[in-house]
């Protein structure tokens, strides 16, 4: 039980940490990407302004001259394009050019494709009269930009993974330390419950014996006193069963797995069918089975019989006359699936998560009217968990319930 809680805490801790780190990584990447993109654009603008400022005009015609060599442009993955005032290409130098239509209004353009390219278009103004004489478009490949982002992604991703690994190690240590005092407190509580239940057995047995003697030789007592002794005997019987169940729950985790033996579950279920067939017939309940032969597992035969006894008794208690109870046992892969189905009163959806709690009962679906201690399903679940299995419940009010037990098979 505490292992599951520890794992749940660790998963929650790692989920929160992973969420925080993801938000941080996304924020860093967005800020860095925008900053790097703005730097690239600023460099292209500066280059374009420098080329535009050095441009000359002869007879109102743009004279193409650039202080930058073509080799230098190619080495820097850049290119220059000159356009007249009508947007017609005059000349170009470099390696990478965008294929997008010329647009004087859109100063920054980005072209996607095998090689992403960013371009900045700037006007060329004649310095003497301020007249527009053409446009210069500066382009640059974004391969280096994209490679930088890939390295950033790799670094951030690796950092997150390393952080989660070390956080997992630290989380395991911290959750163990956090759960240790809780486990110790729970063990002390279980020990107290076991000791108290054990000590109560003797006085309860004495009360039960004296009440039985008084009822056996009831000739000398009044009728009203006889009824009181019968009530005492009934209450004592219920208290005895309660202490026995509490003692069993307290000792469930102490079952030593090395003492487990190979158990034929089919044989156990067949014995229980024969045992409770008379009781179901008396209640006019149709009791039937579908059992696969030789279903083996490693476990404690006595505890497993108690598990299915509690489930069958629970079904009998809450199945009305002329109802049906069916036990189905099969093997699927490495699992044994045992279903105890009934056509009883059913369990409300909001109560399904509560039925295995000790002493829990709904107004209609759970009561002590059948003489039970209110611990039957809690004991069944404890035994199932001890055998590394689980119980799954499905139910509909007024239709019935199905308790599905899943255990590890052998062979």
N, C-alpha and C positions, 0 to 999 in steps of 0.2 A: 504493500500500500504506500509506504513512504518512498519507495523507489519511483513509483508513478508520479507522486507529488513532486519529488526532486526533479524528475525529467520534465515535468510540466513547467516548473519554475525556470529551469534552464532554457527550455524552448522559448518561453515568454521573454526572458532576459535577452536572449540572442536575437529574437524577432525585433524587439524594441531597439537594440543596438544596431542591427542591420538597417532598420528604417532610418535611424538618425544618420548613420554613415552614408546611406544612399542619398538622403537629402543634401548632406554636406558635399558629397562628390558631385552631384548634379549642379549644385550652386557654384562650386569651384570651376567646373567645366564651362558652364554658361558664361561666367564672368571672364574667365581666361580666353574663351573663344571670341567673345565680343571685343575684348581688349586687343587680341592679336589681329582680328579682322580690321579694327579701326586703325591699328598701326600700319597694316598693309595698305589700306586706303590712303592714309596720310602720306606714305612714302610715294605712292603713285601720283598724288596731287602735287607734291613738291617737285617730282620729276617733270610732270607736265607743265607746271608753272615756269620751271627753269627753261624748258624747251620753247615754250611760248614766248618768254621774254627775250630769248636770243633769236627768234625768227625775224626775217627781214622781208620787206615788201618792195617790189619793183613794178612800176606801172600798175599799181593797185592789184598786183598778182602776188600771191604768197610764194616766196622763194624758199625752197626746201634746203635747209642746212641744219645739221645736228652735230654738236660737239661730241656726241656719244658714238663710238664705233659699233658696227653691227656685231662684232665679236663680243664686245662688252655686254650688249643687250642680250645676246644669246646665252652668255655665261650666267647672267642674272635672271634668266627665264622671262625676259621682258621684251616688249615690242612697242613700236611707235607707228601711228597712222595719222596722216594729214588729210583733212577734208576741206573743201571750199565752203563758201557760205551756203551753198545749196545742199550740202551733205554728200557731195560726190567725192569719192576717194581719189586723192591726188598721188600719194606715195605712201610706202610703208617700209619699215625696217624691223628686223627681229625674227623670232621663231613662232611665237604663239599669238594667234589673232582670233578674236571672237567672230562667230558667224551671225551674230544678232544684227538686225537692221540698225543703221545709224540713227541716234536720237539725241538731239541737242538738249532736250528737256530732262532726259534721264542721265544725270551725270555719272552715276555708278551703276554698272551692269555686271552681272555674274552669269556665266554660261556653264551649265552642267554637261557632263559627258565623260568620256574616258579620261580626259584631263580637264579639270575645272579651271576656268580662267576668270579673272576679275579685271574689269576695265573702267577707267575714269576718263570722261570726255570733258575738255575744258575749251573755252573760246580763246581765240588769238586776236588780241586787240592791238591795232596800230598805235604806237606810243605817241605819235605827233598829233593826230586828230581824234584819237579814241574810236576809230572806226573798226567794225568787225570785219576781219579779212579771212577768217577760216576757223577751223577747229583742230585740236590735237587730241588724239585718243591714246592713252597709255595703258597697256595691258600687261598682265603678269600671270604666270602659271601658279596655281594654288597647291601644287604638289608638296612643296616644302611646308606650307601651312597645314595641309591635311596630315602629313607625316608627323608634324609636331603634335597635333591633336591625338593621333594614334599612340604616340609615346606617352602622352599625358593620360589617356584612357588606360593604357597598360599599367602605368605607374599607380594610378588611383585604384584600379581594380585589384592589383596585387596587394596594395596597402590594405584595402578592405578585407581581402581574404586572410592576410596575415593577422590583421587585428581581430577578426572573428575567431581564428584558430587559437590565438593566445587568450582571447576573452572566454572561449569555451573551456580552456584549461582552468583559467581563473574562476569561471562560473561554477565548474564542478566542485572545486575546492570550497568556494564560498557557500554553495547550496548544501554541501555536506556539513559544514560547520553550523549553518543556520538550522538544519534539520536535526542535528545531534541532540540538543536539549529537548526538542519536541519528542523525538523517539524515546529518549530516556524517561520523560514524563509519562508517555503512553505506556511504556513497559511497566513502570511503577503502578500505573492505574490498572493494567491487566493483572499484575501480580496481586494487587489488593482485591480485585474482583474474584480471582481464583481462590485466594485465601479465605475471603468472606463466604464465598459459595461453599467451600469445603467445610468451614466451621459451622455453617447453617445446616448441613445435612444431618448431623447428629441430633440437635434439638428437634428438628422437623420430624425425624424418624421416631423420636420418643413421643411426640404429640400424636403422630399418625398411629403408632402402636396402641397407645392408651385409648384413642378414640375408637380404634377397631375392636379392642377388648370390651369397651363399654357397649358398643353396638352389638357385639356377639352375645353378651349376657345382659340383654336389655329388659329382662323380666322385672327387675326391681326399680326401674326408673320410669318417670312419667313420660307420656307421649310427647309433650312439649320439649322435655329434656332430650329425648331421642332425636327430635328434629334438629336441635342445636348441635348434638354430637355429629349428626350427618353433615351439617354445614361445616363443622370444624374439620371433619375428614375430607370433604371436598376441597376446602381452602388449602388444607395441608398438602393434598395431592397436587394442586396447581402450583403451590409454592415450591414443592420438591422438584417438579418438572422445570420450573423457572431457574432454580439454582443449578440443576444439572445442565441446562442449556447455557447459562452464563459460564459455568465451569468449562464446558466444551468450547465455547467461543474464546475463552481466555487461553486455552491450551492448543488451539488450532495451529498456530504458527510454530508450535514446538514439535510438530510431527517431523521426524527425521527422514529425509529423503533416502538415506542409505538403507533404511529399513523397508523401503517400498518393495513390493513384489509384483510379478506379472499377474494381472487381474483380467479375468474374462468378464467384461462388462455385460455381455449378452446373458450370461448365466445369472448375474445379479438382477437384471431387469426381469428375467423370467421368474425368478423367485419372488420378487416384489409383486408381479402380476398375480401369481397364485395366492399370495398373502392377502392382497386387497380385493380380490375378486368377490369374495363373500360380502364384504362391506359395501361394495358398489351395487351388488345384486339386491341387497337389502334396501338400498336407496333407489332402486330401479334405474340405475345409471348404466349405460352401455359402456363397458370397459374392454378395449381391444388394443392389440399391439401389432407393429410391423418391425420385426427385429432381424437385422442381418446377423448371420451366425459368426461366432468367433471374433468378436470385437475386443482386441487386447490393448491394454495400456499398462504403464507402470504407475503404481499408486498404493494407497491403503484401502483394502477392500471394505473394512468396517466404515471408514469415513465416506467412501463412495456410496455405500448402501444408505447411509444417513442422508446424503445429499439428495438422492432420488426419492427416498422415503418422504422427505419434507416437501418436495415438489408434488408428489402424488397426493399426499395428505392435503396440501393446499388446494389442489384441483378438486378433490372430493368435497372439501369443506364449502367451496364457493360455486359448486355446480348443482343446480336444482334437480329435482326428480325428473326422470326421463331424458336427462342430458347425456352427453357423450364425453368420455375421456379416452384419449389415444396416446400411446407411447410409440414413437418412431425413432429407430436407431439405424444409422448408416455410416459408412466410411467414405470420405471424400479426400483423396490424396493422403496427406499426413494427419488429417483431423478426423475425429469421431464426432458426429453431429447427432445429438439426442434431443428430441422434441417431446415435451409433455403438453399436449393440446387439450383444451376443454371448451365446453359450450356454456361456461358459467356467466356470472354477472358482469365480468370484465372490469377493466381498470381505466379510469379517466386519463387522458393524455398528460395532464399536468401532474399526475401522481406517479407516472412510470419511473421517474428518476428518484422516487422516495421509497419505493416498496422494499428495498433492501436495507433500509435504515432500521436500527434496532428499536423495537417497541413502536415504530410508526404504524398508524392505521388510519384509514379513511372512515367516515361515518358508516358507510355501507359495505365497502369492499373488504375492510379488515376489522375484526373484532375478536374478543375473547369468548364469543358465544360458543365456539367449538372446543373450548377448554385449552386452547393453545397458549403458549407463553409470549407470542408476538415476536419470537426470535427465529422462527423456522427458515424464512427466506434469507435472513442475515447469516445464519449458519450455513445454508446451502451455498451462498456466494463465497463465504470464507473458505469452505472446503474446495470449491472450484478454483479459486485463486491460488490456493496452496498447491493444487495439481497443475498449475500453469495454464489454466483454462479461463473461460469467461462464460457468463450467462447473459443472453440477449432476450429481451421481453418485447412482445408485440401484443396489443390488446385493443379491443373495441367494446365500449360499454354496451351491455345487453346482448353481445354476440359471443364473446369468449376471449380466452387468453392463450398464448403460446410461449412457453419458457424453453428457449433453445440453449442447450449446454454444448460447448465446444471444448474438446479435450484432445491432447496429443496422442496419436495412435502409435502402436509398436508393431513392427513386422511389415 
